[in-house]
Amino acid sequence: MRLSERAKAIKPSPTLAMDAKAKALKAAGEDIVNFGVGEPDFDTPENIKEAAVKAIKDGFTKYTPVGGIDELKKAIIEKFKKDNNLHYEKDEIIVSCGAKHSLYNIAEALFGPGDEVIIPSPYWVTYPDQVILNDATPVIASTDEKNSFNIEPDILKQKLSNKTKALILNSPSNPTGLAYDKKGLEAIAELAVEHDFYIISDEIYEKLTYEGFSHISIASLGEEIKQRTVVVNGLSKSHAMTGWRIGFAAGPKDVIKAMTNIQSQSTSNPTSIAQKAAVEALTGPQDFIPKMVAEFDRRRKYMIDRLNKIKGVSCVTPVGAFYAFPNVSSCYGKKFNGKPVNSSLDLSNCLLEQAKTALVPGLAFGDDRYIRLSYATSMENIKKGLDRIEEALARLE
């Protein structure tokens, strides 16, 4: 039996692969500091968990409508109205099994052979593979930290062709933690309207911003761009609900209908219990979020300050998410205990094996000059891990 060409073209997630390697070492008794996987280390708030328990006790354990229950869609509509000044109807909303599932549904609904999808680099590792899985071609557009890793209009113009179907925008970004301001979004929106391509706007980290940065959804900049935008969001990051698998998307009715039809033949509805928990997450008390953000901010400041004091490392200050994305390319061409370090993968493996610290190579995100560290872990772990990294890099020769 032979696998499909599609299956053979896809690589396992590097973030999950590094996490698995770190956990295997930890299970073997090693003291590993894990900066690898991006999920809040906070527990889901009690009121949300209680809503799920109530759903179970009330027998809300059957199939629901494919695209989500009306109660949750209404809560999502209110969220968009309040947070983003966006107005949607129920048939412009779909609830899926996490934001990643929402993104995959979009790819299935929009992409096909001959289509090109522009993806600014550095990018979340899943974007190119989802494009490839749907027989389209990812077109990578490199960005630079001097411009806050935002795609410049001139670069975007160079990547456009008559095959361009969409641009995937992630703000705040995984892995850089940087984000687009209104001016940058307006320039992109103008090109999208002029050249008639979709914007897939991944806004999963919108609640996690710092230093007064205010998230803006590109869909809110006018009706023309709204009709070309599918906004993706969810509860994994904002409400520490990664395992609950609730994501949602809002967009043009025909796109949402196609996504719903596709979902009906893949997963059907998201988990009924998780949907009830999601209603509580969106409509219940929100005081958990600023407390979590304040703690992330404390860790962010410490990590960025420490990284920039390590010889051979420089790191721009993120304004969102919970990642640091330091440039470590000056470490390349050296050796670690006799082992050559010529790439982010080499360095990441050395730090895991020799410094017992797990992180993700920038190669996975499309830029080999960098590594990604998550500060969604305790301050104790952050201090210990950075001590180890600093000591290890000092031994490069």
N, C-alpha and C positions, 0 to 999 in steps of 0.2 A: 504493500500500500504506500502511495506517495502523498505527501502533504501538498496543499495548493501553493501556487506561486505567491499568493497573497500572504499566506501564513509564514512562508519562508522569508519574506521581505521584512518582517517585523522583528525588532529586537526587544528583549525584556527591558522593563523600566530600570535604568541605571540607579535611580534613587532607591527603589525597592531591592535591587540586587545588592547594593552596598549595605542597606539595612539588614538584609538577610545574613550577609557575611559577618557583620558586627554582632548580630544576635547569636550566631553560631559560636563565635569566639567567647561571647559572654556566657553562653550555656556550658562551654568547656572550662569555665572558671576564671576567664580573663576579666580584668576590671576595665571595661570599655566605656569611654565617654562618646555618646552618639549625637553628633550634630547633623545626622543624615536626613531623617524623614521630617517632612513638614506637617506636623499636626500639633494643635495646642496641647500642652501638658496639663491643662485644667480639666476638671471633671465637668460633665454636662450639668447645668444648674438643676437644682432639686425640683423646681416647679415643672420643668420640662419632663423630667423622669416620671414625676407623679402623673402627668397627663398621659403618658404611655401606659403606666400601670392601670389607670382608670379605663383606658381604651380596652385593655385586655379583660379586665373584670366586667366591663359592659358588653363583652362579646363582639367588639369591633375588630374582628379577625378574619373577615371574608374579603373577597375581591372588591375593589372599588372601581370607579371609572378609570379608564386607561391613563388619561392625562392628569389625574388627581381629583380629589374631592372638591366640591364647590366651596366648602368652608375654607379650605387651604388656598384655593385660587383667589378668593375674596381677600384673604389676609395678605397675599402676595401683591395683589392690585393696590391695596392700601399702602403697603411698604414702598412700592415704586412711586406712588403719589407723594408720600410724605418725605422720603429720602432723596428722590431723584427728579421730582417734578415731572414724572412721566405718567401718562394716562393710558391704561389698557383695558380692554374688555376681556371677559372670561375666555373667549375663543382665540385670544392672543397670548394665552398663558399655557404652558405645559409643565407638569411636575415630573421629574425623572429620578432615577436611582443614583443621585449624586450629580455634581456639576460636570464631572467627566463624562457621564452618560448623556447629559444634555448636549455637550459638545459633539459627542459621537453621533447622536441623532441629527444634529445640524449637518454634520459632514455627509451622512447618508442621504439627507434630504436635498442637499445643494450640489454636491460634487459628483463629478463623473469623468470619464475618459476625455482628455483634451483640455480640461480645466486646469488653471494655475491658481494657487492660493499663496499669497504673500505672507511670510512669517518673519517678523523682525527677530534678529538674533542679538543677544541671548534670548532663548525661548524656553517655555516649559516643555519638558522632554516629550510629552504626548502629542503635541500639535502636529509635527511632521508625519508621525506614524498614522495618525487618524486620517490625514489627507491621503497618504499612500494606500491605506486600507480601502479607500473608496475610489481608487483608480485615477486620482488626480495627481498633479505634480506640485510639491512644495517649492516655492521660490524664496530662498533665504535672503533677507536684506540685513546686512550687518549694521549695527549701531555702535556708538562710541560713548565711553563714560564721560567724555568732555561735554556731551549733549544729554547727559543724564540717561543714556541708553534709549533715548526717544528716536524714533525714525524721523529723519528730516524729510521735508516735502520733496526736495531734489532727488534724494535717494529713492523715495517711493515712486516718483515719476519714472526714474530709470528702470524700475522693475515692472512697470505696467505694460501690458500687451493686450491684444484683442482676445486673448485667452483668459485674462484675469477675471476670476469669479468672486474672490473675496480677499479681505485682509483680516488676519486674526490679531486682535489688539488685547493686551493683558495689562491692566492698570488698576491698582498697583501690581507690580510684576513679581512673578516667581521666574527667575532666581534673583533679580537685582534689588528688589525692594523699592525701586524707583517708579515714578508715575508721571502721567501726562497732565499738564495744566490746560486751562481753557484755550489758550492761544494755540498750543500744539494740536489739540483736538479739532479746533476749527479749521486748521490747515488741512488735516486729513479728511474731515467731513466735506470740505469743498472739492477735493479730488474725487472722493467717492461718488458725489452727486454728478460731477462733470463727466466722469468715465463710467458711471453706472455699475459699480461693483458693491457687493455686500461688505458690511463690517460685522465681524463676530467679536463682540465685546465681552471678554471674560473679566467680570468684576467681583470675583469671589473674595478678594481681600479688601473690599471697599471700606469695611468698618475698622480695619486695622491701619490707621494713619497717625502720623506724629507731627510735632512742631507746627501745629495749626494748619497742616495741609488739608485741603478740602477736596474730596473726591467728586468728580463730575462725570456723569455718564454721557458719552458722545451722542447717544440717542436723544438727549434732552436739548440739543442745539438747534432743533427745527424739524418740521414735519417731513421735509425731503430726506434728511439723513435718518430720521426715525424709521421711515418706510424701507430703508436699506440696511437696517441694523437688527441683529438678534442679540439681545442682552442675556448673558448667562450669569447666574448667581447661585447661592445656596447657603446652607447653615453650618457646614463643616468647620469653617474657620471662625466665623463670627460668634457662634454659640457652642463651640467645642463639641460638635456633633459629627465627627468624621465617620464613625461606625454606623450612624443611623441612615446614611445614604439618601439624603434628600437634597436634590438640586432642582433648579427651575430655570426656565427660559421664557422670554417675552419677545414678540416680534410680529411681523406681518401674518395675517390670518392664514394665507395659503402655505407659508412655511411651517407654521405651528400645526396646521392640519396634517401636512405631510409627515412631520415628526411624530405626531400622535399615531398615525397609521403604521409607521415603522415600529414604534414602541409596542403597538398592539401585537406585533408578530415576533417580538424579541423578549422583553421582560413582562409585558402587560403593565399593570399598575405598580407604582412604588409600594413598599410595605404599608399596610393600612395603619398599623400602630405608630410607625414613624411619622406618618402624615398627621395624626392627631397631636403628636409631640411637636411637630413643626408649627401647627396652628398656635400652640401655646408659646413657642419660641418667638413667633412674630408678633403676637398680640399681648403677651404677658409682660411682666416687668423687664426692662432692658438695662437695669443698673449693673448687671454682671459684666456687660461689655466694656464700659469705661474703666472698671477695676482691672480687667484682664489687659486692656490696652496700656494702662499705666504701668503695669508690671513688665509687659513686653518692652515698653519704652525705656524703663530702667535698665533692662538687660541689653537693649540695643545700644544705648550710650556707652555702657561698659565695654561691650564687645568691639565696637568700632574703634574706641579709644585704644584698647589693647592691641588690636590688629595693626593699627597705624604706627604703633611703637615697636613692632617686631621688624627687625632688619630684613629687607628684601620684600616686604609686604606693604601694599597700599590699598586702601578701601574707601570708596565713596560712601557717603552717609545715606542710608535708605530713608525714605519718607513713609513707607508703608510695608505691609506684610510682616514676616518675622525672619528675614534672611539677611545675611551679610554675603557680599560677593567680592572678596578681595582679589586683587591682581597679584599673582605669585610668579609671574613669568621670569622675574630676575633670578629665581631659584633654579631655573632650568640650565642644563649643561654642567651641573655639578653632580656629586655622588653622595649617597647616604649609606654609610657603612660599606662602601665599595660598590654599591648598586647605583647605576646611572639614573638620574632624574631628568628626563627630557620632555615631560608632558604633565598635564594635570592628573592624568590617570596614574602615572608613575608616582607622583608626589602623594596622591590620596592613598595608594596602596602602602607606601612607605610609612605614612603617618598612622595608618591602621595597624600595620604589623609591628612597627617600632615604637610608636608613641601611644598605642592603644586608643586612638581617637579616630572616629569615623566621620567622614564628610563626603561630599559628592564632587567629582571632577567637573570642571567647567566644560570639558569636551561634550558631556551629556547634554549641555544646554546650548551647544553651538559655538562656544568660544573657549579654546584650550588654554587661554592665558589665565583663567580664573578658577577658583574653587568656591563651592557654596557651603556655608555653615548656617544652620538654623539655630536661632536663640529661643525656640519654643521648648526650652528645657530649664532646669533650675539654675539659679545663679551659682550655686555650689558646683554644678557640673560645668558651667561656662568657665568659671575661674580655673578649675582643675584641667579642663581640656585645653584652654589657651596657654596655661603654664607648660603643658606637655608639648604643644605645637611650637612655642617659643624655644623651648629647650632643644627640641629635635632639629628645628631649622638652623639653630646655632652650630649644629654638628655637620651641616653640609660643607663639603670641601671640594 
